[in-house]
Amino acid sequence: MSAMPILLAALAVPAGAFLLGSLVRRLCRLATPADEVRYAPTADGWLLALHRYRPARTAEPARFPVILCHGLLSNRYVVDLDEDHSLARHLAHRGFDVWVMELRGHGLSHRAATGGIRPFDWTIDDYVRQDLPAVVKHVREATGAAQVHWFGHSLGGMILYAACALGLTSGIRSAVMGDVPGSFRDDRRPGRFGMAYVRLIPAVPPLLVIPFTLLLGLLSPSLFLPRYGIRRRRTMLRIVSNGIVDFGSSKVARQLIGMIERRCFTSADGAIDYEAGVARLHFPVLQLAAVARRSPEAVVRALIERCPVADKTYRRLARSEGFSEDYNHFNLLLGENAPREIFPIVAAFLERTGREG
């Protein structure tokens, strides 16, 4: 028997699975029903998408707008998936003016003009020095607010304290950190294979595995649901279909892997110790700590331990603390119990820290 038919059959199986998974992704596509979408320009030529939810009721006079920032390789859907899983809409119902941002290269954010610039040339430094200040400036100007609240999930919180290290956070009123690492001294995850990849390839392509993940999740949800704490197959399919970017910058991944290897979060050139920003936090901070995690809890506890402000709170999202489950990095925002247990904690903190005086 010729090897060609065998080779064609071997290629047809993954190709068919990819196409079927792509169809599932298309069928699960969502649209965010924000009241408006605006774009904050950066100094280096990006337009950052801002999905605004106006308050559902008249806000108190002293209430400040809230910016919600996603983490690595994700987008707006991590905080605004659907009506049942949306921190953004929950806060809007509580009377907040909510702005869901998307970092460069994520979601609807795009370059104002390509100008021959390489498509995946950004680092975490750009998130810190360009994206965060541009978004805060835009929201303050659009609302007339002197300051804004910040919610950051994972990397979305790391860039806030990195900005503190550079003195770029005068416009921040308070911050909620969604399972944000504050130190990498105790993080011992290996990164050798990942570093070899990101040194050779300019992009990280989740697009190549998303269709296969969707197909496996559709056929055998037990492979994914328990691991990520998501109980409904429909929710999982929506998360994978909408909440993961197609491509990410390898320079960002290289910076993250490098800090795990060095056990310190620094700028891409190593000249700036971003972790020093934790000791420069100057506003109230709430840390939501997921206990069902791969890395040690000390990694997230360090943020509160090193934070110098008096108004700081550490909430362990665990059964032992009265919650219905041990939350992990993902389901603290996208789990079935998060709207009932986690979102009210965020809203109450923002309401309290938003009062004048």
C-alpha positions in Angstrom: 0.0 0.0 0.0 1.3 3.4 -1.0 2.3 5.7 1.8 0.5 8.7 0.2 -3.0 7.6 1.1 -1.9 7.0 4.7 -0.3 10.4 4.8 -3.3 12.1 3.4 -5.6 10.3 5.9 -3.2 11.3 8.7 -3.5 14.9 7.6 -7.2 14.8 7.0 -8.1 13.9 10.6 -6.5 17.0 12.3 -7.6 19.2 9.5 -11.1 18.1 9.8 -11.0 18.5 13.6 -9.6 22.0 13.1 -12.4 23.0 10.7 -15.1 21.5 12.9 -13.7 23.3 16.0 -13.5 26.5 14.0 -17.2 26.1 13.1 -18.0 25.6 16.8 -16.1 28.8 17.6 -18.1 30.7 15.0 -21.4 29.5 16.4 -20.3 30.5 19.9 -19.3 34.1 19.0 -20.6 36.8 21.3 -21.1 40.5 21.0 -20.5 42.7 24.0 -23.6 44.9 24.4 -21.7 47.9 25.8 -23.3 51.3 25.7 -20.5 52.7 23.6 -17.0 51.7 22.3 -14.3 54.4 22.3 -10.7 54.3 21.5 -7.9 55.8 23.6 -4.8 56.9 21.5 -1.4 56.1 22.7 1.7 58.2 22.1 3.2 55.4 19.9 0.2 55.0 17.5 -2.2 52.5 19.0 -5.9 52.9 19.5 -7.0 51.0 22.6 -10.6 49.8 22.7 -12.7 50.9 25.7 -16.1 49.3 26.1 -18.2 51.6 28.3 -21.2 50.6 30.4 -22.9 53.6 31.8 -24.4 53.3 35.3 -27.8 51.7 35.4 -28.9 54.2 38.0 -27.8 57.6 39.0 -24.4 57.4 40.6 -23.6 59.0 43.9 -21.9 62.4 43.5 -18.5 61.0 44.8 -18.5 57.9 42.7 -15.5 57.4 40.4 -15.4 55.5 37.1 -13.9 52.0 37.0 -11.5 50.6 34.5 -11.4 46.8 34.1 -8.2 45.3 32.6 -7.8 41.7 31.5 -4.7 39.5 31.7 -2.3 37.7 29.4 -3.6 36.5 26.0 -7.2 37.4 27.0 -9.5 40.3 26.3 -12.6 42.1 27.4 -14.6 38.8 27.7 -12.8 37.8 30.9 -14.7 40.5 32.8 -17.7 40.7 30.4 -18.5 37.3 29.0 -22.3 37.2 29.0 -25.2 38.3 31.2 -24.5 35.6 33.7 -20.7 36.2 33.9 -19.9 39.9 33.8 -18.2 41.9 36.4 -18.6 44.9 34.1 -22.4 44.7 34.0 -22.6 43.9 37.7 -20.8 47.1 38.6 -22.9 49.1 36.1 -26.0 47.8 37.8 -24.5 49.0 41.1 -24.2 52.5 39.7 -20.7 52.6 38.4 -19.5 54.1 35.1 -17.5 51.1 33.8 -14.8 51.0 31.2 -13.6 47.6 30.0 -10.2 48.2 28.3 -8.3 46.0 25.9 -4.5 46.2 25.8 -2.6 46.6 22.5 -2.9 43.5 20.3 -6.0 42.3 22.2 -9.6 42.4 21.1 -10.6 45.5 19.1 -7.4 47.5 19.9 -5.4 48.2 16.8 -2.7 50.4 15.4 -3.7 53.7 14.0 -1.4 53.0 11.0 0.9 50.1 10.4 3.7 52.1 8.8 5.7 48.9 8.2 6.0 48.2 11.9 6.3 44.5 12.8 2.9 43.2 14.0 4.1 41.6 17.3 6.8 44.0 18.5 5.4 45.0 21.9 6.4 44.1 25.4 4.9 44.5 28.9 6.8 47.7 29.1 4.4 49.1 26.4 1.4 48.1 28.5 2.9 49.9 31.5 4.4 53.1 29.9 1.9 53.6 27.0 -1.4 51.7 27.5 -2.2 52.3 31.1 -1.5 56.1 31.1 -3.4 56.5 27.8 -6.5 54.7 29.1 -6.6 56.5 32.5 -6.1 59.9 30.8 -8.9 59.1 28.3 -11.4 58.0 30.9 -10.7 61.0 33.2 -11.1 63.4 30.3 -14.3 61.7 29.1 -15.9 61.6 32.5 -14.4 64.7 34.2 -13.3 62.5 37.1 -10.2 63.5 39.0 -9.4 59.8 39.6 -10.4 56.3 38.5 -10.7 52.9 40.2 -8.7 50.1 38.6 -9.5 46.4 38.5 -6.8 44.2 37.1 -6.9 40.4 36.6 -3.4 38.8 36.7 -1.2 40.7 34.3 -3.8 43.5 34.3 -2.9 44.1 38.0 0.9 43.6 37.5 1.0 46.5 35.0 -0.6 48.8 37.6 2.1 48.3 40.3 4.8 48.4 37.6 3.4 51.8 36.6 3.7 52.7 40.3 7.5 52.0 40.0 7.6 54.6 37.3 5.4 57.2 39.1 2.5 56.9 36.5 -0.4 56.3 38.9 -1.4 59.7 40.3 -4.9 59.2 38.7 -5.7 56.0 40.5 -8.2 56.1 43.4 -8.1 52.5 44.4 -7.4 49.0 43.0 -8.8 45.6 43.1 -6.3 42.9 42.2 -7.7 39.7 40.8 -5.2 37.0 41.8 -2.2 39.2 40.9 1.3 38.0 41.8 3.3 40.5 43.8 6.6 38.7 43.8 8.2 35.8 41.9 10.8 34.8 44.4 8.7 31.7 45.3 7.6 30.9 41.8 9.6 27.9 40.6 7.8 26.9 37.4 10.1 25.8 34.6 10.2 27.9 31.4 13.0 26.4 29.3 10.9 25.1 26.4 8.8 28.3 26.3 11.9 30.5 26.2 13.3 28.5 23.3 10.1 29.0 21.4 9.7 32.7 22.0 13.3 33.4 21.0 12.6 31.8 17.6 9.0 32.7 16.8 7.7 36.3 16.9 4.1 35.3 17.8 2.3 33.1 20.2 -0.6 31.6 18.3 -3.5 30.3 20.4 -5.4 30.2 17.2 -3.7 26.9 16.3 -5.1 25.1 19.4 -8.4 26.9 20.1 -10.5 24.8 17.6 -9.1 21.5 19.0 -9.8 22.7 22.5 -13.3 23.6 21.6 -13.9 20.2 19.9 -12.5 18.3 22.9 -14.6 20.5 25.3 -17.7 19.8 23.2 -17.2 16.0 23.1 -15.6 15.5 26.5 -16.2 18.4 28.8 -14.9 16.5 31.8 -11.4 17.0 30.5 -11.7 20.8 31.0 -14.5 21.7 33.3 -13.1 20.3 36.6 -9.6 21.7 36.0 -10.7 25.2 35.4 -13.7 25.2 37.8 -16.2 25.9 35.1 -19.4 23.8 35.5 -21.3 24.4 32.3 -20.2 23.2 28.9 -21.8 26.3 27.3 -19.8 28.6 29.5 -16.6 26.9 28.7 -17.3 27.0 25.0 -18.0 30.7 25.2 -14.9 31.4 27.1 -12.6 29.6 24.7 -14.4 30.9 21.6 -14.3 34.6 22.7 -12.0 35.2 25.6 -8.6 34.1 24.1 -6.7 36.2 21.5 -5.7 34.6 18.2 -2.1 35.8 18.4 0.0 37.3 21.1 3.5 38.9 21.2 6.4 36.6 21.9 8.2 39.5 23.4 5.6 39.6 26.1 5.9 35.9 26.7 9.7 36.1 26.7 9.5 38.8 29.4 7.2 36.8 31.5 9.2 33.5 31.2 12.4 35.5 31.9 11.0 36.9 35.1 10.0 33.4 36.3 13.5 32.2 35.5 15.1 35.2 37.3 12.3 35.2 40.0 11.9 38.9 39.5 9.5 41.1 37.4 11.6 43.6 35.5 11.5 45.7 32.4 12.4 43.9 29.2 16.0 45.1 29.4 16.3 44.3 33.1 17.0 47.9 34.0 13.8 48.5 36.0 12.6 46.4 38.9 8.8 46.5 38.5 8.3 44.6 41.7 9.6 47.7 43.5 6.3 49.3 42.5 4.4 47.1 45.1 6.2 49.1 47.9 5.1 52.3 46.2 1.3 51.6 46.0 -0.3 54.7 47.4 -4.1 53.9 47.2 -6.4 51.3 48.9 -5.9 47.8 47.6 -8.0 44.7 47.6 -6.3 41.4 46.7 -8.6 38.5 45.6 -6.4 35.4 46.1 -7.4 32.2 44.4 -6.3 29.2 46.5 -6.7 26.5 43.8 -3.6 27.5 41.9 -0.3 26.0 40.5 2.1 28.5 42.0 2.5 29.0 45.8 0.0 31.4 47.5 3.0 33.4 48.8 3.3 34.7 45.2 0.0 36.7 45.6 0.2 37.3 49.3 3.4 39.2 48.8 1.5 42.0 47.1 -0.4 42.8 50.3 2.5 42.1 52.6 4.8 44.5 50.8 2.1 47.1 50.1 2.7 50.1 52.4 -0.8 51.6 52.6 -3.0 51.1 55.7 -6.1 50.4 53.7 -5.3 47.0 52.2 -7.4 43.8 52.3 -6.5 40.2 51.5 -9.4 37.8 50.7 -8.7 34.1 50.4 -11.3 32.7 48.0 -11.6 29.3 49.8 -14.1 27.1 51.4 -12.3 27.5 54.7 -13.1 31.3 54.5 -16.8 30.7 53.9 -17.0 30.6 50.1 -18.8 27.8 48.3 -15.6 26.5 46.7 -11.9 26.9 46.4 -11.6 29.4 43.6 -8.9 29.3 40.9 -7.3 31.9 38.7 -10.1 31.7 36.1 -13.4 31.0 37.9 -13.0 33.9 40.3 -14.4 35.9 37.3 -16.1 33.2 35.2 -17.3 30.6 37.6 -21.0 30.1 38.3 -20.8 31.3 41.9 -18.6 34.4 41.1 -21.5 36.8 40.5 -23.0 35.9 43.8 -19.9 35.6 45.9 -17.0 37.6 44.3 -18.6 40.5 42.4 -20.4 42.0 45.5 -17.0 42.1 47.3 -15.5 44.1 44.5 -18.5 46.5 44.3 -18.5 47.1 48.1 -14.8 47.8 48.1 -15.1 50.3 45.3 -18.1 52.0 46.9 -16.2 52.4 50.2 -13.0 53.6 48.7 -14.8 55.9 46.3 -16.2 58.1 49.0 -14.6 61.5 49.3 -12.5 62.3 52.4 
